[in-house]
């Protein structure tokens, strides 16, 4: 049976939900954590690993943070019982911390489990998660050293971290670049430098950046494909050829992965190599972690 995975499918399901709590202002109150209940007929299962450890809850409890806790969304039924709609992991974590007696809750009147289930689904499907770019901006605003260093590299090359689709110089994969920053800031700087030139002819896609990073990771010891003659070779190919080579690699391998894109790029770099002193070896995955 096909699962519901993409946003459009989930939104369609959300639109079919009829029951929900009444659209009225709730009351913000502090409630004894032991009086809050979980309705297992519609709530998700707690994340428990093979050792029966409540992974998320225990991690949250070990570093409890009140601002991150926020307020739980709670329904009050006709009999006065209180049922958590949003916040069961926070509640479970609080149950593990003896010093916590009460939790901040916004309480809404409920006609029963059906209405609560409707609000539960809408809360979890319609809520938009932060994008990688938005998370990156927050890190920069908070003076995270690595995020600031990456932004400086990007901006010094005339590029930007952004989701703007109409700007060729906008890069939308900060998570990939931050990961590589922990391994090799020089690789990130070289990749961004090449992308800055290629962006004069087209949009810098995540697949272009990931292919170059993967190709660099799999280069022979002591050799870089992102500096000197190698970098010139990529630039001389031009945006259209680089894009086409990476796409061809995806099609040849049958998957849209960094390793497949790197395979296509290395093949293009080797084509006509007699004009260049260095042979560019195709990537191998042995001993490496895929991006």
C-alpha positions, 0 to 999 in steps of 0.5 A: 500500500502506498504511504502518504509522504508528500505535502500535497497528499498530507494536506489533502487528508488534512482537508478531509478532517471534519471534527476539530475543537471550537475556534475559541480563545483558550486559557493559558494555565499551569497544570499539574503534569500528573493530571494530563492524559494521552489519548492513544486512539489518535496520538502518535507513539512515543519514540522508543528504541530497541532497548525500550528507552524513550529516546526523545523524551530522555534527551529532552529531560536531560537538558530541560529548557523552558523556552523550548518547552513552550505551552502544550495544547490541551483539551478539557472534556465535559467531565473535567479531564485534561487531554494533551493534543500537542506536546506529549513528548514534552510532557513525557520528558517532564515526567522524568524530571522530579523538579518539574511539577506543573507545565504551561498549557493552553486549554480549550473546551472539547466535545470529545476524542473525535474533535481532539483528533481533528485538531491533532491532525491539522496541527501536525500536518498544516504546521510548516517546518523551518527550512534549512536556510531559515535555520542557518539564518538563525544560527548566524543571528546567534553568532554561531562560529561555523555559520558565520564563517560559512556566510563570510565565505559565501558573501566574499564570493558574491554569493548568498544563502537564500531560497530565491529561485530567480537569483543564480547566485543564491545557494539553498543547501547550507546544511550540506555546506555546514557538514563539509565545513566540519571536515574541510573549510578549504573544500567549501571555499573552493566549491563556492569559488567555482560556483561563483563563476558558473553562476554567471551562466545559470542557477547553482543547484544543490546537485552541482555543489554535492557532486563537487564535494563528493568528487573532492572527497574521493580524489586520490590522496594528495590531489584536489579536483577543486584547485589549479588545473582541475578547477579550471577544467570545471570552469572551462566546461561551463555551466551548461556542460557541468549541469548536463554531465551531472544529470547524465550521471544521475541517469546512468546510475539510476539515482539522484545522489551525490556519488552519481552526479560526481561520476557524471562530472568526472567523466566530463572532466576526463573527456578531451583530457589531453589538453589537461595534465591531470586525469580525473579519477571517477569517484568510489564510495569505499570508506566514505560516508555518502553526503 
